[in-house]
């Protein structure tokens, strides 16, 4: 069982945003456009993801939540940071000043949760969209929920650490903590956690789904992907209604269709559940989507729900029209192949260098052929630019067989100032300069190659930003580089020119 979704949907009446790891697909009407989130915020592509989206504010939050699944996945190798990115060519990427396990956007505020050493829910916090001032939402004592129909075997391992998953819905935000057997609900705009229900902790074979309702919370627990119990609870833990399904009717996702009904996604069908005293499935409709263990959902407007298989390589998604008194209707959409401009492509947390070109249509090939005669010289100049965050210096490394064998000597200037390369036995010659490397600033390197002996060979140049340890994932490091740019010179030293 996992609480880390591969896919998350965020919807408004006009747009659907499909967040898949570090990329977004943005749908407007029936037109889909694939747009990546670029930058250096991804420490680990398989654990980093887009966590929350505020379409109206044109802002997203991405990173890696601190779920502390150390017992399952081993020690954390990089800090579990979450970053705020706002659209714009010069917008900085800003890390949150608090460690969170998961995060959602609930209108004009952010709601995040923290976990204890067993990856169980310990605190729920909130902030405005700036993400700067975080306050605690008090947790009430859990209410014991009445038992449901689906019972796990006595041999099943209960209480396995599984982390906490947050999601936002029409009637509030829900925090699902299967490993501790708890579900917490925060109503829209509420200054506290409104209620917490307590069940037996989940087993490794169970998948939990939950959406808040006006009366309490609708919960689906699916066991081994084959059997499910679908139960509607009051905020006092009373079991209002319950259904048991199995086989192709196993629940794979939940969403509120409107204030009084829910859309239930099963393996091969959809059902509309009326949330009343006489709860019943109003209709069953087949689902022409690929089989999935879990579906991501988002309610765009009353009677309009988006669903997609919870996998970053999903092929199709569907909009479900589930208006009261009308039959369920599915509109299928292909995953967009058209690529648009990157979103927030200047989201940088560390310095990053790029070679600059005078004409935007030009492109540096990465290799330059240079010829010279013995006792003569040739010069190559190139500008570079810091397109990332603030840096504290530069590291320059130059090496290759023409230097080692004495075919050439090299003179180097940085911004017009002569610099001295330091030979390192067995390694390339290096130069290190402590200097303030502001974002969007550029510099110039100038290399002059002096022919000494006849011959040919390749010389490589590597330039990288030096950063202090506070920018590094490894807290034990005393400084290092996060990016580098290279260039190669194919040198040929010809015989000395005769008078």
LINMO-V44989 format. One record per helix or strand of 3 or more residues. SS is the DSSP state (alpha for helix, beta for strand). FROM is the first residue (numbers start at 0). TO is the last residue. If there is no record, write none. Layout:
SS:FROM:TO
SS:FROM:TO
This chain:
beta:6:10
beta:14:19
beta:22:27
beta:30:38
beta:48:53
alpha:54:56
beta:58:62
alpha:69:72
beta:81:85
beta:101:105
beta:108:114
beta:120:127
beta:134:136
beta:164:168
beta:171:176
alpha:177:179
beta:181:185
beta:194:197
beta:205:211
beta:215:222
beta:226:233
beta:238:245
alpha:246:248
beta:250:257
beta:260:265
beta:268:273
beta:279:285
beta:294:300
beta:303:308
beta:315:320
beta:328:333
beta:342:346
beta:352:354
beta:366:372
beta:376:385
beta:390:399
alpha:400:403
beta:407:413
beta:416:418
beta:428:436
beta:441:450
beta:454:466
alpha:468:470
beta:483:493
